[in-house]
Amino acid sequence: MTAASRSPSIRPVTDSPDLSPAKRQQDAERNTRLARALRDNLHRRKQQVRAKQQPPTEPAVGQRDNDPPA
């Protein structure tokens, strides 16, 4: 089916629907917020992996694991 034979009432599907400027602004803010959350989550997970890979540190001189801090 060619564009010329299509009904004038049927529009081709586009990736960007008709949005008001306010809605576009809300979507942009949401996308920014989600991108930031994904980056923060990635950094947090990387820190967790690094912490698991590091050998445990020795306790400070004079402190033991079961003694409460002064």
N, C-alpha and C positions, 0 to 999 in steps of 0.2 A: 504494500500500500504506500503510495507516495503522499507527500505533504499536500499536493494539489487535490487529491481525491478524498482527503480526510474531511470530516464534518467540521465546520467552523466553530462549533460549540465544544469541541474536544481539543484541549491544549496538550502539548507534549509535556511529559513529566520532567521536572527540573529538580536539581539538588537543593535549590534555594527557593522555598515557597515565598509567596508574597507576605512579608511581615512589615508591621509598622516600625518606624524608627525606634520607638520605645521598646518594642519586643526584641528588635535586633540588639539593642543595648543590653537588655536583660540576658539574652543568650550569650553575648560576648562576655559579660561579667561572670556568668555561670561557667562558661568554658575556661576562663582564666582561673576561677576558684578551683575547679576540678583538676586542672593541670597542676596547680600548686599543691593540691592534696596528693596527687599521684607522685610528684617529685619528693614531697616530704616523706611519704610512705616508703618510697624506694630508698631514700637515705637512711631511714630508721631500720629497714630490713638489712641494709648493708652493714650498719653499725652492729646489729645483733649478730650477724655472721662473723664479723671481725672479733667481737668479744668472745664468741665460742671458740675461735681458733687460737686465741692467745692462751698461753699456759697460765695457770693460777699464780698470783703473786704471793710471795712469802709475807706473813704478818710482820708488822713492825716489831722491833726489839722490845721486849717487855709486855707485849700484848698477846693474848691467846684468843682463839675463836670463841670460847664460851664466856669470856670476861666481858661485862658490859662496859661501854666507854665511860670514862670519868666525867 
